[in-house]
Amino acid sequence: MFLGFGFMVNAQGISFNGVTYEIKKDRVFKGDMDVTDTLSVEEKQQVMTAFDKKMLQVKEAEETQKRIEKAEKEQKNAEKDQKKAEKKQKKAEKELKQRQKAQSNFDKSVKNHKDAIKKYEKLKKKGKLSPQDEEKWLEKIGKHKDASEKTKKKI
């Protein structure tokens, strides 16, 4: 783009009064002939004014193109940032669900442990436990205790 602009600055064609002139370093050419000295001051001034207007239009077009490219780049960056934020949010939601599940499992495990202890105490108090049953209940209570400790670690 800059190369094209550089070329246009060095040699730019201007159509003025139905005649095409080419401007090269403050010199006016018609075809291959230098007509700078043959043009009247007024004509030369009009050609240069037309050239300046055309150069201004070219410059404005380039600036507009740059703004468009910058806006597109900013939009892509915004989309990228939005995707990152969405990904981060999903990760946080997933982690929250895992924590809630771990807490639920812990609560359930503690409840089972307490219920097993209550039932054991109740059966022991009534005298309905044989030595073998008592050993099974103590083993069961131990398993519930281990499970509750394990789920507590996961929290």
DALINTA-V465880 format. One record per residue. N is the residue number from 1. RES is the residue in one letter. SS is DSSP state (H for helix, E for strand, - for the rest). NEAR is the number of other ideal C-beta (glycine too) atoms within 8 Angstrom. Layout:
n=N res=RES ss=SS near=NEAR
n=N res=RES ss=SS near=NEAR
This chain:
n=1 res=M ss=- near=6
n=2 res=F ss=H near=5
n=3 res=L ss=H near=6
n=4 res=G ss=H near=7
n=5 res=F ss=H near=10
n=6 res=G ss=H near=8
n=7 res=F ss=H near=8
n=8 res=M ss=H near=10
n=9 res=V ss=H near=7
n=10 res=N ss=H near=8
n=11 res=A ss=- near=8
n=12 res=Q ss=E near=11
n=13 res=G ss=E near=7
n=14 res=I ss=E near=12
n=15 res=S ss=E near=7
n=16 res=F ss=E near=10
n=17 res=N ss=- near=3
n=18 res=G ss=- near=4
n=19 res=V ss=E near=7
n=20 res=T ss=E near=8
n=21 res=Y ss=E near=13
n=22 res=E ss=E near=11
n=23 res=I ss=E near=13
n=24 res=K ss=E near=7
n=25 res=K ss=- near=4
n=26 res=D ss=- near=4
n=27 res=R ss=E near=8
n=28 res=V ss=E near=13
n=29 res=F ss=E near=13
n=30 res=K ss=E near=9
n=31 res=G ss=- near=4
n=32 res=D ss=- near=3
n=33 res=M ss=E near=6
n=34 res=D ss=E near=7
n=35 res=V ss=- near=10
n=36 res=T ss=- near=10
n=37 res=D ss=- near=5
n=38 res=T ss=- near=4
n=39 res=L ss=- near=10
n=40 res=S ss=- near=5
n=41 res=V ss=H near=6
n=42 res=E ss=H near=6
n=43 res=E ss=H near=8
n=44 res=K ss=H near=11
n=45 res=Q ss=H near=8
n=46 res=Q ss=H near=9
n=47 res=V ss=H near=14
n=48 res=M ss=H near=10
n=49 res=T ss=H near=8
n=50 res=A ss=H near=10
n=51 res=F ss=H near=11
n=52 res=D ss=H near=8
n=53 res=K ss=H near=8
n=54 res=K ss=H near=10
n=55 res=M ss=H near=11
n=56 res=L ss=H near=8
n=57 res=Q ss=H near=8
n=58 res=V ss=H near=10
n=59 res=K ss=H near=8
n=60 res=E ss=H near=8
n=61 res=A ss=H near=8
n=62 res=E ss=H near=10
n=63 res=E ss=H near=8
n=64 res=T ss=H near=8
n=65 res=Q ss=H near=9
n=66 res=K ss=H near=8
n=67 res=R ss=H near=8
n=68 res=I ss=H near=8
n=69 res=E ss=H near=8
n=70 res=K ss=H near=8
n=71 res=A ss=H near=8
n=72 res=E ss=H near=8
n=73 res=K ss=H near=8
n=74 res=E ss=H near=8
n=75 res=Q ss=H near=8
n=76 res=K ss=H near=8
n=77 res=N ss=H near=8
n=78 res=A ss=H near=8
n=79 res=E ss=H near=8
n=80 res=K ss=H near=8
n=81 res=D ss=H near=8
n=82 res=Q ss=H near=8
n=83 res=K ss=H near=8
n=84 res=K ss=H near=8
n=85 res=A ss=H near=8
n=86 res=E ss=H near=8
n=87 res=K ss=H near=8
n=88 res=K ss=H near=8
n=89 res=Q ss=H near=8
n=90 res=K ss=H near=8
n=91 res=K ss=H near=8
n=92 res=A ss=H near=8
n=93 res=E ss=H near=8
n=94 res=K ss=H near=8
n=95 res=E ss=H near=8
n=96 res=L ss=H near=8
n=97 res=K ss=H near=8
n=98 res=Q ss=H near=8
n=99 res=R ss=H near=9
n=100 res=Q ss=H near=8
n=101 res=K ss=H near=8
n=102 res=A ss=H near=11
n=103 res=Q ss=H near=9
n=104 res=S ss=H near=8
n=105 res=N ss=H near=10
n=106 res=F ss=H near=13
n=107 res=D ss=H near=8
n=108 res=K ss=H near=8
n=109 res=S ss=H near=13
n=110 res=V ss=H near=9
n=111 res=K ss=H near=8
n=112 res=N ss=H near=11
n=113 res=H ss=H near=13
n=114 res=K ss=H near=8
n=115 res=D ss=H near=8
n=116 res=A ss=H near=12
n=117 res=I ss=H near=9
n=118 res=K ss=H near=8
n=119 res=K ss=H near=9
n=120 res=Y ss=H near=13
n=121 res=E ss=H near=8
n=122 res=K ss=H near=8
n=123 res=L ss=H near=11
n=124 res=K ss=H near=9
n=125 res=K ss=H near=6
n=126 res=K ss=H near=6
n=127 res=G ss=- near=5
n=128 res=K ss=- near=5
n=129 res=L ss=- near=10
n=130 res=S ss=- near=5
n=131 res=P ss=H near=6
n=132 res=Q ss=H near=6
n=133 res=D ss=H near=10
n=134 res=E ss=H near=10
n=135 res=E ss=H near=8
n=136 res=K ss=H near=8
n=137 res=W ss=H near=13
n=138 res=L ss=H near=9
n=139 res=E ss=H near=8
n=140 res=K ss=H near=10
n=141 res=I ss=H near=12
n=142 res=G ss=H near=8
n=143 res=K ss=H near=8
n=144 res=H ss=H near=12
n=145 res=K ss=H near=9
n=146 res=D ss=H near=8
n=147 res=A ss=H near=11
n=148 res=S ss=H near=13
n=149 res=E ss=H near=8
n=150 res=K ss=H near=9
n=151 res=T ss=H near=12
n=152 res=K ss=H near=8
n=153 res=K ss=H near=6
n=154 res=K ss=H near=8
n=155 res=I ss=- near=8
